[in-house]
């Protein structure tokens, strides 16, 4: 599992344009390729965190990329696709 936030020191323009210029210490995190055994361990780990986590069963690919919209970070596993197209789109969208 890897968690990443591809971004810049200042709020990405896509977030500013969407009115989500909030760096209040709380990140919305999208966890892809989630299985029940992953949730079993990740939910308690995030419970003591200020971050808001959303679990997705599908793996992250170019086709499922829209699910990451609005999230400041994504958490991925080995079966997810993090090619140039996906990473560029994540960064452009403020993730």
N, C-alpha and C positions, 0 to 999 in steps of 0.2 A: 504494500500500500504506500502511496505517495500522496502528499497533499501539496498543492502548489497554488500560488497566487502570482500569475504573470501580470506584471503591472509596472507602474512608474511611481516615483516618490509623490507626485501630485495626483489628485483624483483624475482618472481617465475622462476624456471629454464625453464619452458615451454615458458615463454615470452622471456627469454634471448636466448633460442635456436631458437625461431622464429624471432629474430632480433627486437623484440618490447620492448626493455628495455628502455622505455621512461617514466620517471616520471617527466613530465614537467608541472604538474598542470592541465593537461587536461586528463579527463577520457572518455573512450568510454563506454556509458551506454546502456544496452539492457533493454527495458521496455516490459515485457510480459503481456499477457491478456489485451491488450489495446483495449478499445472501443472508439467510437468517442467522448463521453463526457469526457473520461480521457484525450484524446489528447487536447481537448478544454482548459483544465486547465494546463496540463503539458507543452505544447509547450511554452506558455508565461513564465512559471516558468524557463524553461531551456534557454530561449532566452537571459537572462541576465547573463548566466553562461558560463564559457569557455568550459564546457563539451559537447561532441558530443553525442546526443541521437538518438537511433534507436528504433522505435516502432514495436512490433510484435503482431499480433492478437492472435496467438495460446498461450495457457497457457504453462508455463514451466513445463515439465515433463521429464522423462528419454528419451522419444522418440524425444522431441524437443530440447534436450540439445545441439546438434550441432549448433543450432542458436546462442548460447552464446559464441561460440569460438571467441577469439580475443577481447572480451570485458573485461574491468577491473572491471566492476560492473554490477549487474543486479537489476532491480526494479521489484518486484513481488507483486501480489495481493493474496487474500485469496484462490482463486481457483487453484493457482499454487501448484505444488508438490515439497516440499523441504525435501525429505527424505534423509537418509544417502547416498544413491547411488548418488543422484543429487548433494548434497553438496560436497561430496568427489570428484566427477568429476569436479565441478566448481573450487575447490581449486587446484586440480592437473593441471588444464588448465590455472591457473593464474587469475581467476576471484575472 
